[in-house]
């Protein structure tokens, strides 16, 4: 669900903002998506997320994963 939203954020049009709001129902998320994430990933053609498997949860043995953006904010600030 996140990767298509970041792709929408790369093209700042009113229609894309409305689609993003329809899917998230959160104005703050839409603002961050278009003002920060869309600009940060403007030159990248997909593959915005990294999913790392972390093992299994104790108790019910459910699989755990860490999901992070490929281009972290601290790397973007340093450049």
KEVO-167434 format. One record per residue: residue in one letter; x negated, y, z of N, C-alpha, C, O, CB in turn. Coordinates in steps of 0.1 Angstrom, whole numbers, padded with zeros to 4 digits. Atoms other than C-alpha are relative to their C-alpha. Glycine has a CB too. Layout:
N
+------+-------+--------+-------+--------+---------+-------+-------+--------+-------+-------+--------+-------+--------+---------+-------+
! type ! neast ! nnorth !   nup ! caeast ! canorth !  caup ! ceast ! cnorth !   cup ! oeast ! onorth !   oup ! cbeast ! cbnorth !  cbup !
+------+-------+--------+-------+--------+---------+-------+-------+--------+-------+-------+--------+-------+--------+---------+-------+
!    A !     X !      Y !     Z !      X !       Y !     Z !     X !      Y !     Z !     X !      Y !     Z !      X !       Y !     Z !
...
+------+-------+--------+-------+--------+---------+-------+-------+--------+-------+-------+--------+-------+--------+---------+-------+
REM end
This chain:
79
+------+-------+--------+-------+--------+---------+-------+-------+--------+-------+-------+--------+-------+--------+---------+-------+
! type ! neast ! nnorth !   nup ! caeast ! canorth !  caup ! ceast ! cnorth !   cup ! oeast ! onorth !   oup ! cbeast ! cbnorth !  cbup !
+------+-------+--------+-------+--------+---------+-------+-------+--------+-------+-------+--------+-------+--------+---------+-------+
!    X ! -0008 !  -0012 !  0000 !   0000 !    0000 !  0000 ! -0009 !   0013 !  0000 ! -0004 !   0023 ! -0005 !   0009 !    0000 !  0012 !
!    X !  0008 !  -0012 ! -0002 !  -0029 !    0024 !  0007 ! -0007 !   0004 ! -0013 ! -0007 !   0016 ! -0017 !  -0010 !   -0002 !  0010 !
!    X !  0007 !  -0003 !  0012 !  -0048 !    0021 ! -0026 !  0009 !   0007 ! -0010 !  0004 !   0017 ! -0016 !  -0006 !   -0012 ! -0006 !
!    X ! -0008 !  -0008 !  0009 !  -0019 !    0032 ! -0048 !  0003 !   0014 !  0005 !  0005 !   0023 ! -0004 !   0013 !   -0008 ! -0003 !
!    X ! -0003 !  -0013 ! -0005 !  -0012 !    0061 ! -0025 ! -0012 !   0009 ! -0002 ! -0011 !   0021 ! -0006 !   0003 !    0000 !  0015 !
!    X !  0012 !  -0008 !  0002 !  -0048 !    0073 ! -0028 ! -0001 !   0004 ! -0015 ! -0005 !   0015 ! -0019 !  -0013 !   -0007 !  0004 !
!    X !  0000 !  -0003 !  0014 !  -0045 !    0070 ! -0066 !  0010 !   0011 ! -0003 !  0007 !   0020 ! -0012 !   0004 !   -0013 ! -0008 !
!    X ! -0009 !  -0011 !  0002 !  -0014 !    0092 ! -0064 ! -0006 !   0013 !  0005 ! -0004 !   0024 ! -0002 !   0013 !   -0003 !  0008 !
!    X !  0006 !  -0012 ! -0006 !  -0034 !    0117 ! -0043 ! -0010 !   0006 ! -0009 ! -0014 !   0018 ! -0007 !  -0005 !   -0003 !  0013 !
!    X !  0010 !  -0005 !  0009 !  -0059 !    0121 ! -0070 !  0006 !   0010 ! -0011 ! -0002 !   0018 ! -0016 !  -0008 !   -0011 ! -0008 !
!    X ! -0006 !  -0009 !  0010 !  -0034 !    0139 ! -0093 !  0010 !   0008 !  0008 !  0022 !   0004 !  0010 !   0007 !   -0009 ! -0011 !
!    X ! -0008 !  -0008 ! -0008 !  -0019 !    0167 ! -0073 !  0012 !   0007 ! -0007 !  0012 !   0019 ! -0010 !  -0008 !    0011 !  0007 !
!    X ! -0012 !  -0006 !  0006 !   0015 !    0172 ! -0089 !  0012 !  -0001 !  0010 !  0011 !  -0009 !  0020 !   0004 !   -0007 ! -0013 !
!    X ! -0012 !   0000 ! -0009 !   0049 !    0178 ! -0072 !  0006 !  -0014 !  0000 !  0011 !  -0019 !  0010 !   0010 !    0011 ! -0004 !
!    X ! -0006 !   0013 !  0001 !   0062 !    0145 ! -0085 ! -0008 !  -0010 !  0008 ! -0002 !  -0019 !  0015 !   0001 !   -0005 ! -0015 !
!    X !  0008 !   0009 ! -0008 !   0033 !    0126 ! -0069 !  0001 !   0002 !  0015 !  0001 !  -0007 !  0022 !  -0015 !    0001 ! -0004 !
!    X ! -0003 !  -0003 ! -0014 !   0038 !    0144 ! -0036 !  0013 !  -0005 !  0005 !  0014 !  -0011 !  0016 !  -0001 !    0016 !  0002 !
!    X ! -0013 !   0006 ! -0004 !   0074 !    0134 ! -0036 !  0000 !  -0015 !  0001 !  0006 !  -0021 !  0010 !   0011 !    0005 ! -0010 !
!    X !  0001 !   0015 !  0000 !   0066 !    0098 ! -0044 ! -0008 !  -0004 !  0013 ! -0004 !  -0014 !  0019 !  -0008 !   -0005 ! -0012 !
!    X !  0008 !   0004 ! -0012 !   0040 !    0097 ! -0016 !  0008 !   0002 !  0013 !  0008 !  -0006 !  0022 !  -0013 !    0009 !  0001 !
!    X ! -0009 !  -0003 ! -0012 !   0065 !    0113 !  0009 !  0011 !  -0011 !  0001 !  0015 !  -0015 !  0012 !   0006 !    0014 ! -0001 !
!    X ! -0010 !   0010 !  0000 !   0091 !    0088 ! -0002 ! -0005 !  -0014 !  0006 !  0003 !  -0021 !  0012 !   0005 !   -0003 ! -0014 !
!    X !  0005 !   0012 ! -0005 !   0068 !    0059 !  0006 ! -0005 !   0000 !  0014 ! -0005 !  -0010 !  0021 !  -0012 !   -0004 ! -0009 !
!    X !  0006 !  -0001 ! -0014 !   0053 !    0072 !  0039 !  0009 !   0007 !  0010 !  0009 !   0003 !  0022 !  -0013 !    0008 ! -0001 !
!    X ! -0009 !  -0007 ! -0009 !   0080 !    0095 !  0053 ! -0007 !   0008 !  0011 ! -0002 !   0009 !  0022 !   0010 !   -0010 !  0007 !
!    X !  0008 !  -0008 ! -0009 !   0053 !    0116 !  0070 ! -0007 !   0011 ! -0007 ! -0016 !   0009 ! -0016 !  -0010 !   -0009 !  0008 !
!    X !  0005 !  -0011 !  0007 !   0044 !    0151 !  0059 ! -0015 !   0001 !  0003 ! -0023 !   0005 ! -0006 !   0007 !    0013 !  0004 !
!    X !  0014 !  -0001 ! -0003 !   0010 !    0151 !  0077 ! -0008 !  -0010 ! -0008 ! -0019 !  -0007 ! -0012 !  -0002 !   -0003 !  0015 !
!    X !  0007 !   0010 !  0008 !   0000 !    0119 !  0059 ! -0001 !   0005 ! -0015 ! -0012 !   0003 ! -0021 !   0007 !   -0014 !  0000 !
!    X !  0000 !  -0004 !  0014 !   0009 !    0134 !  0025 ! -0010 !   0012 ! -0002 ! -0017 !   0012 ! -0012 !   0015 !    0005 ! -0004 !
!    X !  0010 !  -0011 !  0001 !  -0011 !    0166 !  0032 ! -0014 !  -0005 !  0000 ! -0022 !  -0001 ! -0008 !   0003 !    0010 !  0012 !
!    X !  0013 !   0005 ! -0001 !  -0041 !    0146 !  0042 ! -0004 !  -0008 ! -0013 ! -0015 !  -0008 ! -0017 !  -0002 !   -0009 !  0012 !
!    X !  0002 !   0008 !  0012 !  -0037 !    0123 !  0012 ! -0004 !   0009 ! -0012 ! -0013 !   0005 ! -0019 !   0013 !   -0008 ! -0003 !
!    X !  0003 !  -0009 !  0011 !  -0037 !    0152 ! -0013 ! -0011 !   0009 !  0002 ! -0018 !   0013 ! -0007 !   0013 !    0007 ! -0004 !
!    X !  0010 !  -0010 ! -0003 !  -0060 !    0176 !  0004 ! -0014 !  -0006 !  0003 ! -0024 !   0001 !  0000 !   0004 !    0009 !  0011 !
!    X !  0013 !   0006 ! -0004 !  -0087 !    0153 !  0017 ! -0004 !  -0013 ! -0008 ! -0014 !  -0013 ! -0015 !   0000 !   -0004 !  0015 !
!    X !  0004 !   0012 !  0006 !  -0086 !    0118 !  0003 !  0000 !   0000 ! -0015 ! -0008 !  -0006 ! -0022 !   0010 !   -0011 !  0005 !
!    X !  0000 !  -0001 !  0015 !  -0076 !    0127 ! -0033 ! -0012 !   0007 ! -0005 ! -0018 !   0003 ! -0015 !   0012 !    0008 ! -0004 !
!    X !  0012 !  -0007 !  0004 !  -0105 !    0151 ! -0035 ! -0013 !  -0009 !  0002 ! -0022 !  -0009 ! -0006 !  -0002 !    0013 !  0008 !
!    X !  0012 !   0009 ! -0004 !  -0130 !    0126 ! -0018 ! -0002 !  -0011 ! -0011 ! -0013 !  -0014 ! -0014 !   0002 !   -0006 !  0014 !
!    X !  0001 !   0011 !  0009 !  -0121 !    0098 ! -0042 !  0003 !   0004 ! -0015 !  0007 !  -0005 ! -0023 !   0009 !   -0011 !  0004 !
!    X ! -0004 !  -0005 !  0013 !  -0116 !    0119 ! -0074 ! -0008 !  -0007 ! -0011 ! -0002 !  -0009 ! -0022 !  -0002 !    0015 ! -0001 !
!    X !  0008 !   0006 !  0011 !  -0144 !    0102 ! -0093 ! -0001 !  -0015 !  0001 ! -0006 !  -0022 ! -0008 !  -0015 !    0005 !  0001 !
!    X !  0000 !   0015 ! -0002 !  -0138 !    0066 ! -0080 !  0012 !  -0006 ! -0007 !  0023 !   0000 ! -0005 !  -0001 !   -0003 !  0015 !
!    X ! -0011 !   0006 !  0007 !  -0117 !    0043 ! -0101 !  0006 !  -0012 !  0007 !  0006 !  -0023 !  0002 !  -0004 !   -0004 ! -0014 !
!    X ! -0005 !   0011 ! -0008 !  -0102 !    0022 ! -0074 ! -0010 !  -0006 !  0010 ! -0021 !  -0002 !  0010 !   0005 !   -0011 ! -0009 !
!    X !  0008 !   0006 ! -0010 !  -0116 !    0000 ! -0047 ! -0004 !   0009 !  0012 ! -0015 !   0011 !  0015 !  -0013 !   -0005 ! -0007 !
!    X !  0002 !  -0010 ! -0011 !  -0111 !    0026 ! -0019 ! -0002 !  -0007 !  0013 ! -0007 !   0000 !  0023 !   0011 !    0009 !  0000 !
!    X !  0000 !   0006 ! -0013 !  -0109 !    0001 !  0009 ! -0010 !  -0012 !  0001 ! -0013 !  -0018 ! -0009 !   0014 !   -0005 !  0004 !
!    X !  0008 !   0012 ! -0003 !  -0132 !   -0025 !  0025 !  0007 !  -0007 !  0011 !  0011 !  -0002 !  0021 !  -0015 !    0005 !  0005 !
!    X ! -0007 !   0009 ! -0010 !  -0116 !   -0054 !  0044 ! -0010 !  -0010 !  0005 ! -0015 !  -0018 ! -0003 !   0013 !   -0007 ! -0006 !
!    X !  0010 !   0009 ! -0006 !  -0139 !   -0073 !  0068 !  0008 !  -0009 !  0009 !  0015 !  -0005 !  0018 !  -0011 !    0008 !  0008 !
!    X ! -0007 !   0010 ! -0009 !  -0126 !   -0105 !  0084 ! -0008 !   0000 !  0013 ! -0020 !  -0001 !  0013 !   0000 !   -0014 ! -0007 !
!    X !  0006 !  -0001 ! -0014 !  -0133 !   -0104 !  0122 !  0003 !  -0013 !  0008 ! -0001 !  -0013 !  0020 !   0006 !    0012 !  0007 !
!    X ! -0002 !   0012 ! -0008 !  -0123 !   -0139 !  0132 !  0015 !  -0002 !  0003 !  0024 !   0002 ! -0005 !  -0008 !    0000 !  0013 !
!    X ! -0013 !   0003 ! -0004 !  -0092 !   -0150 !  0151 !  0003 !   0005 !  0014 ! -0006 !   0006 !  0022 !   0003 !   -0015 ! -0001 !
!    X ! -0005 !  -0005 ! -0013 !  -0072 !   -0135 !  0180 !  0001 !  -0011 !  0010 !  0006 !  -0022 !  0007 !   0013 !    0008 ! -0002 !
!    X ! -0001 !   0010 ! -0011 !  -0074 !   -0153 !  0213 !  0015 !  -0001 !  0004 !  0021 !   0010 !  0005 !  -0009 !    0004 !  0012 !
!    X ! -0014 !   0002 ! -0004 !  -0040 !   -0167 !  0223 !  0008 !  -0006 ! -0010 !  0013 !  -0017 ! -0009 !   0006 !    0014 !  0004 !
!    X ! -0009 !   0005 !  0010 !  -0021 !   -0171 !  0191 ! -0008 !  -0004 ! -0013 ! -0002 !  -0008 ! -0023 !   0011 !    0009 ! -0003 !
!    X !  0009 !   0004 !  0011 !  -0051 !   -0177 !  0167 !  0004 !   0008 ! -0013 !  0002 !   0002 ! -0024 !   0001 !   -0015 ! -0002 !
!    X ! -0003 !  -0008 !  0012 !  -0039 !   -0149 !  0143 ! -0013 !   0006 ! -0006 ! -0022 !   0010 !  0002 !   0010 !    0011 !  0004 !
!    X !  0012 !  -0005 !  0006 !  -0065 !   -0138 !  0118 ! -0001 !   0015 !  0002 !  0010 !   0022 !  0001 !   0000 !   -0003 ! -0015 !
!    X !  0002 !  -0015 ! -0002 !  -0080 !   -0103 !  0125 ! -0009 !   0005 ! -0012 ! -0017 !  -0002 ! -0017 !  -0007 !    0002 !  0013 !
!    X !  0008 !  -0006 !  0011 !  -0095 !   -0079 !  0099 ! -0002 !   0015 !  0004 !  0007 !   0021 !  0010 !   0007 !   -0002 ! -0014 !
!    X !  0003 !  -0014 ! -0002 !  -0111 !   -0045 !  0100 !  0002 !   0007 ! -0014 ! -0005 !   0002 ! -0024 !  -0014 !    0003 !  0006 !
!    X ! -0002 !  -0006 !  0013 !  -0099 !   -0022 !  0072 ! -0005 !   0014 !  0001 ! -0002 !   0022 !  0010 !   0016 !    0001 ! -0004 !
!    X !  0006 !  -0013 !  0000 !  -0119 !    0009 !  0064 ! -0002 !   0006 ! -0014 ! -0002 !  -0002 ! -0024 !  -0014 !    0000 !  0007 !
!    X !  0002 !  -0006 !  0013 !  -0124 !    0034 !  0036 ! -0015 !  -0002 ! -0004 ! -0024 !  -0002 !  0004 !   0003 !    0015 !  0000 !
!    X !  0014 !   0003 !  0005 !  -0155 !    0027 !  0014 ! -0009 !   0012 !  0002 ! -0020 !   0010 !  0007 !   0001 !   -0004 ! -0014 !
!    X !  0008 !  -0012 ! -0002 !  -0167 !    0063 !  0015 !  0005 !   0007 !  0013 !  0015 !   0014 !  0013 !   0002 !    0010 ! -0013 !
!    X ! -0004 !  -0006 ! -0013 !  -0166 !    0073 !  0051 ! -0001 !   0015 !  0001 ! -0009 !   0020 ! -0007 !  -0008 !   -0007 !  0012 !
!    X !  0000 !  -0015 ! -0001 !  -0160 !    0109 !  0062 ! -0014 !   0005 !  0004 ! -0018 !   0015 ! -0002 !   0010 !    0004 !  0010 !
!    X !  0013 !  -0005 ! -0004 !  -0194 !    0113 !  0079 ! -0011 !  -0001 ! -0012 ! -0020 !   0007 ! -0012 !  -0006 !   -0008 !  0012 !
!    X !  0009 !   0000 !  0012 !  -0212 !    0102 !  0046 !  0004 !   0011 ! -0009 ! -0005 !   0017 ! -0015 !   0002 !   -0014 ! -0007 !
!    X ! -0004 !  -0010 !  0009 !  -0191 !    0127 !  0027 ! -0005 !   0014 !  0005 ! -0008 !   0023 ! -0003 !   0015 !    0000 ! -0002 !
!    X !  0004 !  -0012 ! -0006 !  -0200 !    0155 !  0051 ! -0015 !   0002 ! -0002 ! -0020 !   0013 ! -0005 !   0003 !    0001 !  0015 !
!    X !  0014 !  -0001 !  0001 !  -0237 !    0147 !  0049 ! -0005 !   0003 ! -0014 ! -0015 !   0010 ! -0016 !  -0007 !   -0014 !  0004 !
!    X !  0003 !  -0004 !  0014 !  -0237 !    0150 !  0011 !  0004 !   0014 ! -0003 !  0002 !   0019 ! -0014 !   0007 !   -0010 ! -0010 !
+------+-------+--------+-------+--------+---------+-------+-------+--------+-------+-------+--------+-------+--------+---------+-------+
REM end
